[in-house]
Amino acid sequence: MDFSVVNWLAVVAAAVVAWLFGAAWYMGLSKPWLKAAKLDPATMKRSTVPFVVSFVAELIMALVLTLVVGAITGGEPNPIAGLLFGFVLWLGFIATTLTVNHRYEGFGWALTLIDAGHWLGVMLIIGAVIGWFGAPAAPAA
């Protein structure tokens, strides 16, 4: 694994933007999401833990997507490659996992569509940001 292709500023920026997208997504879809997830806001425990876990997960996702895009583009990421691989990884791993898990957990398709839509947005944003930042600057000789 070649960590020299990692633009660390891009990884952090991508995670921040993806996390903000998630906040906006679920604020906008809070009522249908709560209904689909079979949650009652009156009985829910308030905690910052899910928000922290989400951000850490998005940092990891940004790092992994950077490594994938960097490996496939020869260390020269670009927005198109970032979007393409963000979509492919979402389709191959995230959408399928959510679909399977939600069926076993007894949730309806509404929850799957809301959550899968969120993660699609996250992966596309991360890919676009990684690609937009490009390769890390070469160290001065």
N, C-alpha and C positions, 0 to 999 in steps of 0.2 A: 504494500500500500504506500503510495507516494504522497506524503503530506506536504510536499513542496508545492503542489497545485492548490493548496488551501489558502484562500484569501480570507483571513480570520475576521477582518472588518466586515466582509460580505456575509460571512456566516452569522455574525451577531446581528447585523442589520436585517438580514432575511428573517431571522427568528423574531425580532422585535416587530417587524411589519406583519408577519404571519400571525403573531399573537394578537396584535391590534385588530387584524381582520377577524379573528375568531371572536374577540369581544364584541365587535360590531355585529357579526353574523348571529351570535346567540342572543344578543340584546334584541335584535330585530325579530328573531324567531322564538323568543322565550316562551310565549304562550303555547304555540303548537308543539314546541320541543318538550315542555313540561308534560303536556297531555300525552304525547307519544311515548315519553320515557316513564309514564305512570308515576309521576312525582307530584307531591302536594307541597307547594311552597310554605305552607303553614307548619309543616312537620319537618322541614329540611333543616339540618344543622348548618350554620354558617361557618365557613372555613376558607382560609386563603390557600390551603394545601393544593386543591385542584388547579388553581391559577399558576402556582409555582411549578407544579408537575408538568402542566401544559407547556410552559416556557422552556423548561429543561428538555422536554421531548422535542420541541421545535428546534432547539439548538442542535440536538443530536441529528434530527432529520436534515437540517441544513448542512451539517458536516458530511453526512453520508451522501446527500445529493451532490455536494461539491466534489467529493471523491469520485463518484460515478461519472459525472459530467466531465471532470478533469481527465479521468482515465480514457474516456471514449473520444474526447476532442483533442487528445494529445497535450493536455495542460492549457488549452486555450478556450475556456468556456465562453459562450455567447448566449444572448437571451433566447434565441430559437432552440438551441440545444437544451437549455435549462427548462424551457416550457415543455419541450418534447419528452425529455426524460422524467420531468415531474409528473406529466400525465401518465406515461407508461408505468412508472413505479406506483402511482396511485391506483391505476386500473389493475395491475398485477398483484398488488399486495394489500392495499388499504381497502379499496372497494370490496374486494372478495372477502377479506377477513371480516369486515363489518357485516356483510350480507350473511355469512355463515353464522357468526356470533349472535346476531339479532334473531335469526331463525331459532337457534337453540335456546335463546333466552326468552322466547315467546313474545318478542316485540313485533309490532307491525312494520309495514313498509314505510310509513311516514317517518319514523325515527331513522331508519336506514337512509332515506333520501336526505333528510336534514343533516345527519352526521357525515354522510359521504360527500354531500355538497360542500360542507365546511372543509373537509380534508382535501378535496379537490382544489378548492381555493388556496389552501395552505401550500400544497405542493406546487401549484402554478406560480404563486407569489415567490416562494423560495427559489424555484428555478429561474424565474425572471430576474430576481435580485442578484442571484449568484452570477448569472450570465451578464447582467448589466455591469456589475463591478469588474468582471473579467478576471484574468490571472493576477496573482499577487505581483507586486513590483519586484523586479530582480534586485538582489542586494548590490550595493555599490562596490565596484572592484577597486 
